[in-house]
Amino acid sequence: MRIDSAVTSISWIPSEAVAGMTKMPFAGGVAHYDDPPPDVVDGERDLTSLRDADRFRFANRLQGWIEVDDQARITGYGQGGRGLIGSTTMNLGRKVTFGAIALPDLTPEPELGVGWVRFRQTAGGRTGVPMPRKVSHPPFVQFRAPVAYTTVTLTLHADGRAEHALVGASAFPRHWLYDANGRITRKSGIIDFADWANHCFGRHTPWGDEESPALVAEVETALERQLSLQIMRGGHKPKIRRVKAGDLLAEQGRSGAELLLLLDGILTVEVDGQPLVECGPGALLGERAVLEGGARTATLRARTACKVAVAPADAVDRDTLVELREGHRREQQHPA
């Protein structure tokens, strides 16, 4: 019996993800943030179409297979897949596209266990547009862009199970993970543009001798993904608030008439002092306070440093807020 599966990561730049001087081209319309990728990506054909449409910065698709005999012994295995690098389009009076620079995919020998095989692949590269940064030696400025990458694993079991994971990733940009059916299942929880811009070079990458573990978060609902684009790209730009790890974003019982869109980081939802669930980037919170009298029904505590878009309640119509409330899995546990 042959067992096949796959895992895919897609990496893209969400709104407000860039910091410092590099943010100026984005604010001025020279460079652009990306719209979120689709919820479902049907194999390499879809990936190629998305790349050609400038919908992502790079993708990493790993495919694997095992052969299993009648005694549930693995008799053969193999892997395929590849990285797909995107491009950078800039508005310089007219649109100009710069090809990115792909690094060779890293595919170490599969790891063998009793009744399972684990495949691993690292893919990524750097933008073709120079990115100046300070260095401590002459000429004291380097123009080569940092490296962006993901490392994914796929574990196939003789009993037919398949497990996939995002085990490593650059601190920038956002990375989404898709299962064998092409459905989004996880995402990287934190973007640290400054750390990436200053350190993700040479030996500080998987092509050198360093791998950065990925902090992975659960995905939000499809409706939240739709509303996040509406809030960030709508007529009224939301206020951006930063919260340090351990600080409160909202407190149970306090008044609150605004919607809170988590742009980056991990928030813990607490009710009566008890942590219930964690939310990652893309989560839209606060709708219950808007719909049910103006008091927060949970405490929101930053597990990591967080970046939050604060939007007025009327940024989303009431019927949609009701739908959002009913669709939240966390609403079953009395969240904000």
C-alpha positions as CSV (number, residue, x, y, z in Angstrom):
1,M,0.0,0.0,0.0
2,R,1.2,3.5,-0.9
3,I,0.6,6.4,1.4
4,D,1.0,9.9,0.0
5,S,0.7,13.3,1.7
6,A,2.0,16.9,1.5
7,V,2.4,20.1,3.5
8,T,2.7,23.7,2.1
9,S,3.8,27.0,3.6
10,I,3.0,30.3,2.1
11,S,4.8,33.5,3.2
12,W,3.4,37.0,2.7
13,I,3.6,40.6,4.1
14,P,0.5,41.6,6.0
15,S,-0.5,45.2,6.8
16,E,1.6,47.1,9.3
17,A,4.3,44.3,9.3
18,V,7.2,46.5,8.3
19,A,8.9,48.8,10.7
20,G,11.5,51.6,10.7
21,M,12.8,53.4,7.6
22,T,11.8,50.5,5.4
23,K,8.2,51.3,6.2
24,M,8.4,54.5,4.2
25,P,8.0,52.9,0.7
26,F,5.0,51.0,1.9
27,A,3.4,54.1,3.4
28,G,4.1,56.1,0.2
29,G,2.7,53.4,-2.1
30,V,6.0,52.5,-3.7
31,A,5.9,49.0,-2.2
32,H,2.8,47.1,-1.2
33,Y,1.5,44.9,1.6
34,D,-0.1,41.6,0.5
35,D,-3.7,40.5,0.6
36,P,-4.0,37.3,2.7
37,P,-3.5,34.1,0.6
38,P,-6.6,31.9,-0.1
39,D,-8.0,29.6,2.6
40,V,-7.5,26.7,0.3
41,V,-4.6,26.1,-2.1
42,D,-5.0,23.1,-4.4
43,G,-1.5,21.9,-5.1
44,E,1.4,23.2,-7.1
45,R,-0.8,24.5,-9.9
46,D,-2.5,26.9,-7.5
47,L,0.8,27.9,-6.1
48,T,2.2,28.7,-9.5
49,S,-0.8,30.8,-10.3
50,L,-0.5,32.7,-7.0
51,R,3.2,33.3,-7.6
52,D,2.6,34.6,-11.1
53,A,-0.1,37.0,-9.7
54,D,2.4,38.4,-7.1
55,R,0.2,37.0,-4.3
56,F,3.0,35.8,-2.0
57,R,6.7,36.3,-1.3
58,F,7.6,32.6,-1.4
59,A,6.2,29.1,-0.8
60,N,7.5,25.8,0.4
61,R,5.8,22.6,-0.7
62,L,6.9,19.2,0.6
63,Q,5.5,16.0,-0.7
64,G,6.2,12.5,0.7
65,W,5.2,8.9,0.2
66,I,5.8,5.5,1.9
67,E,5.2,1.9,0.8
68,V,3.7,-0.4,3.5
69,D,3.5,-4.2,3.2
70,D,0.8,-6.5,4.6
71,Q,2.7,-6.7,8.0
72,A,2.5,-2.9,8.3
73,R,6.3,-2.6,7.6
74,I,7.6,0.3,5.6
75,T,9.4,-1.0,2.6
76,G,10.1,2.2,0.7
77,Y,9.8,5.9,0.8
78,G,10.6,9.1,-1.0
79,Q,9.9,12.8,-1.2
80,G,9.4,15.6,-3.7
81,G,8.3,19.2,-3.8
82,R,10.2,22.5,-4.0
83,G,10.3,26.1,-3.0
84,L,8.7,28.7,-5.2
85,I,10.1,32.2,-4.9
86,G,7.9,35.2,-5.7
87,S,8.9,38.7,-6.9
88,T,8.8,42.3,-5.7
89,T,6.6,44.8,-7.5
90,M,7.2,48.5,-6.9
91,N,5.5,51.6,-8.1
92,L,8.2,53.8,-9.5
93,G,6.0,56.0,-11.7
94,R,5.1,52.7,-13.4
95,K,5.0,49.2,-12.0
96,V,8.4,47.6,-12.0
97,T,8.9,43.9,-11.0
98,F,12.2,42.7,-9.5
99,G,12.9,39.0,-9.5
100,A,13.7,37.5,-6.1
101,I,16.8,35.4,-5.4
102,A,16.0,31.8,-4.4
103,L,18.4,29.8,-2.3
104,P,18.8,26.0,-2.9
105,D,16.2,23.9,-1.1
106,L,17.6,22.0,1.8
107,T,16.3,18.4,1.9
108,P,18.2,16.3,4.5
109,E,17.9,12.5,4.5
110,P,14.5,11.4,5.9
111,E,14.4,10.4,9.6
112,L,13.3,6.8,10.1
113,G,11.5,5.5,13.1
114,V,9.5,2.4,14.0
115,G,6.5,2.5,11.7
116,W,7.1,6.1,10.5
117,V,9.2,8.3,8.2
118,R,9.7,12.0,8.7
119,F,10.6,14.3,5.8
120,R,12.0,17.8,6.1
121,Q,12.5,20.7,3.7
122,T,13.8,24.3,4.0
123,A,13.0,26.8,1.2
124,G,13.4,30.5,0.8
125,G,15.6,33.3,-0.5
126,R,16.0,37.1,-0.5
127,T,14.3,39.9,-2.4
128,G,16.0,41.2,-5.5
129,V,15.5,44.8,-4.2
130,P,18.5,45.9,-2.1
131,M,17.8,46.6,1.5
132,P,20.4,48.9,3.3
133,R,21.4,48.0,6.8
134,K,24.2,49.1,9.2
135,V,27.2,46.8,9.8
136,S,30.1,47.2,12.2
137,H,32.9,47.1,9.5
138,P,33.7,49.1,6.4
139,P,31.9,50.3,4.4
140,F,29.5,50.2,7.4
141,V,26.4,49.7,5.2
142,Q,25.4,46.5,3.4
143,F,22.7,46.5,0.7
144,R,21.9,42.8,0.4
145,A,18.5,41.9,1.7
146,P,18.0,39.4,4.6
147,V,16.9,35.8,4.0
148,A,13.3,34.7,4.5
149,Y,12.6,31.0,4.8
150,T,10.5,28.2,6.3
151,T,11.3,24.7,7.4
152,V,8.4,22.2,7.2
153,T,8.2,18.6,8.2
154,L,5.9,15.8,7.1
155,T,5.6,12.5,9.1
156,L,4.0,9.5,7.5
157,H,2.9,6.5,9.6
158,A,2.4,2.9,8.5
159,D,-1.1,3.0,9.8
160,G,-2.0,5.8,7.4
161,R,-1.7,8.8,9.6
162,A,0.1,12.0,8.4
163,E,1.4,14.8,10.5
164,H,2.7,18.1,9.3
165,A,4.5,21.0,11.1
166,L,6.2,24.4,10.7
167,V,9.3,23.7,12.7
168,G,11.4,26.7,11.7
169,A,11.0,30.1,10.0
170,S,12.5,33.5,9.6
171,A,11.0,36.2,11.9
172,F,9.6,37.9,8.8
173,P,7.2,37.8,7.0
174,R,4.0,35.9,8.0
175,H,4.0,32.2,7.3
176,W,0.8,30.2,6.8
177,L,0.7,26.3,6.9
178,Y,-1.5,24.2,4.7
179,D,-2.3,20.4,5.0
180,A,-2.5,17.8,2.3
181,N,-6.0,18.9,1.4
182,G,-4.7,22.4,0.8
183,R,-6.5,23.9,3.9
184,I,-4.9,26.4,6.2
185,T,-4.2,24.8,9.6
186,R,-1.6,26.9,11.4
187,K,0.3,30.2,11.1
188,S,3.4,31.8,12.5
189,G,2.5,33.8,15.6
190,I,5.1,36.6,15.6
191,I,6.7,38.9,13.1
192,D,9.9,40.6,14.3
193,F,10.9,42.8,11.4
194,A,13.8,44.5,13.2
195,D,15.4,41.1,14.3
196,W,15.0,39.7,10.8
197,A,16.4,42.8,9.1
198,N,19.5,42.9,11.4
199,H,20.3,39.2,11.8
200,C,19.0,36.9,9.1
201,F,22.1,36.7,7.0
202,G,24.8,34.2,6.2
203,R,25.5,31.8,9.0
204,H,22.4,33.0,10.9
205,T,20.2,31.0,8.6
206,P,19.6,27.3,7.8
207,W,22.1,27.7,4.9
208,G,24.7,28.6,7.6
209,D,24.4,26.9,11.0
210,E,21.3,28.4,12.6
211,E,17.6,27.5,12.5
212,S,15.1,29.7,14.3
213,P,12.1,27.8,15.8
214,A,8.7,29.0,14.8
215,L,6.1,30.1,17.3
216,V,2.9,28.7,15.7
217,A,-0.6,29.8,16.4
218,E,-4.1,28.4,15.6
219,V,-5.9,29.9,12.7
220,E,-8.8,32.3,13.0
221,T,-12.1,31.8,11.3
222,A,-12.6,32.5,7.6
223,L,-15.0,35.4,8.5
224,E,-12.2,37.0,10.7
225,R,-9.8,36.8,7.7
226,Q,-12.4,38.6,5.6
227,L,-13.1,41.3,8.2
228,S,-9.4,41.9,8.9
229,L,-8.9,43.0,5.3
230,Q,-12.0,45.2,5.6
231,I,-10.7,46.9,8.8
232,M,-7.1,47.4,7.6
233,R,-8.0,48.5,4.0
234,G,-11.3,50.3,4.7
235,G,-12.0,54.0,4.6
236,H,-11.0,54.7,8.2
237,K,-7.5,53.5,9.2
238,P,-7.5,51.9,12.7
239,K,-5.3,53.0,15.5
240,I,-2.3,50.7,16.1
241,R,-1.6,49.7,19.7
242,R,1.4,47.8,21.0
243,V,1.2,45.7,24.1
244,K,4.2,44.2,26.0
245,A,4.3,40.6,27.0
246,G,2.3,40.1,30.2
247,D,0.3,43.3,29.9
248,L,-3.5,43.5,29.7
249,L,-5.2,44.5,26.4
250,A,-8.7,44.3,27.9
251,E,-10.0,43.5,31.4
252,Q,-13.2,41.5,32.2
253,G,-16.0,43.8,33.5
254,R,-14.4,47.0,32.1
255,S,-16.3,49.0,29.5
256,G,-15.2,48.5,25.9
257,A,-16.8,49.8,22.7
258,E,-14.1,49.0,20.2
259,L,-13.1,46.0,18.1
260,L,-9.6,44.6,18.6
261,L,-7.9,43.0,15.6
262,L,-4.7,41.1,16.6
263,L,-2.1,41.8,13.9
264,D,0.8,40.1,15.6
265,G,1.6,38.1,18.7
266,I,-0.3,35.7,21.0
267,L,-3.1,36.7,23.4
268,T,-4.5,34.6,26.2
269,V,-8.2,34.8,26.9
270,E,-9.0,34.6,30.6
271,V,-12.4,34.4,32.4
272,D,-12.6,34.8,36.1
273,G,-8.9,34.6,36.3
274,Q,-8.7,31.3,34.4
275,P,-6.9,31.1,31.0
276,L,-9.2,29.4,28.5
277,V,-7.7,29.7,25.1
278,E,-4.9,31.5,23.1
279,C,-5.5,33.6,20.0
280,G,-3.0,34.3,17.2
281,P,-2.7,36.9,14.5
282,G,-5.9,37.6,12.6
283,A,-8.2,37.1,15.6
284,L,-10.9,39.7,15.9
285,L,-12.1,40.3,19.5
286,G,-14.4,42.5,21.4
287,E,-17.7,41.9,19.5
288,R,-19.5,40.6,22.6
289,A,-18.9,43.9,24.5
290,V,-20.3,45.7,21.5
291,L,-23.4,43.4,21.2
292,E,-24.1,42.8,24.8
293,G,-24.0,46.0,26.8
294,G,-20.5,47.4,26.5
295,A,-18.6,45.5,29.2
296,R,-15.8,43.1,28.3
297,T,-16.7,39.5,29.1
298,A,-13.1,38.3,29.4
299,T,-9.6,39.5,30.1
300,L,-7.1,39.6,27.2
301,R,-3.5,39.2,28.3
302,A,-0.5,39.4,26.0
303,R,1.5,36.1,26.1
304,T,4.0,37.7,23.8
305,A,4.5,41.3,22.6
306,C,1.5,42.1,20.5
307,K,0.4,44.6,17.9
308,V,-3.3,45.3,17.8
309,A,-5.5,47.4,15.4
310,V,-8.2,49.2,17.4
311,A,-11.3,49.9,15.3
312,P,-14.6,51.5,16.1
313,A,-17.6,49.2,16.5
314,D,-19.2,50.6,13.3
315,A,-16.3,49.3,11.2
316,V,-18.3,46.1,11.0
317,D,-22.1,46.0,10.6
318,R,-24.1,44.5,13.5
319,D,-25.4,41.5,11.6
320,T,-21.8,40.5,10.8
321,L,-20.8,40.9,14.4
322,V,-23.6,38.6,15.4
323,E,-22.3,36.0,12.8
324,L,-18.8,36.5,14.2
325,R,-19.9,35.9,17.7
326,E,-21.8,32.7,16.8
327,G,-18.9,31.4,14.7
328,H,-16.1,31.8,17.3
329,R,-15.1,28.5,18.8
330,R,-13.8,30.5,21.8
331,E,-17.3,32.0,22.3
332,Q,-18.3,28.6,23.7
333,Q,-16.0,29.5,26.6
334,H,-17.2,33.0,27.3
335,P,-14.5,35.1,25.6
336,A,-14.4,38.8,25.1
